[in-house]
Amino acid sequence: MNREFTNAADPIRLFSEWLAAAEATELNDPNAMALATVDDDGGADVRMVLLKEHDAQGFVFYTNLESAKGRQLRAHPAAALVLHWKSLRRQVRARGPVTAVTDAEADSYFASRSRGSQIGAWASRQSRPLASRAALEATAAEVAERFPAAVPRPPHWSGFRLEPVAIEFWQDGDSRLHDRVVFRRAAGGWERTLLNP
């Protein structure tokens, strides 16, 4: 396996390269990531979400702000994430503070979603009790009727940006001699450290 990635200087560029490789090999959702948050009691919570964009400012995902993760992130604005690409035998972890995306960013991404997904964002009271599947489908039908043309972004739906203070790259190695490198944000750039497997 190629170990040159451990000499990279820019973790965002390296992440872009790894994500592009995953997009070429992973059958489903190469942008799927586990997102960890914490609740008011200090309990950890984790779920899968989709990474929608990334750049030097961080990793962006979208959600219902009234969902468990939305409420947790607004109350405790820090998180951790991991992307695992089994076919490539690689993973990337990141952690850091979380901030809300701008309304313009949320509007732009929401407009790019399918009509069905837009309707679902209005219909679902994410993470809260549901009387029945039929009730959810009835609410979705009502929303579709209310918005026969363009579907506006709901006020309770937006996105977050995890601004990484640390990004770790891991690649599987023979005999569990894996390759790991972590980048920590420092004044003026990133500090790189090799880690034992």
Secondary structure, 3 states (H helix, E strand, C coil): CCCHHHHCCCHHHHHHHHHHHHHHHCCCCCCEEEEEEECCCCCEEEEEEECCEEECCEEEEEEECCCHHHHHHHHCCEEEEEEEEHHHCEEEEEEEEEEECCHHHHHHHHHHCCHHHHHHHHHCCCCCCCCCHHHHHHHHHHHHHHCCCCCCCCCCEEEEEECCCEEEEEECCHHHCCEEEEEEEECCEEEEEEECC
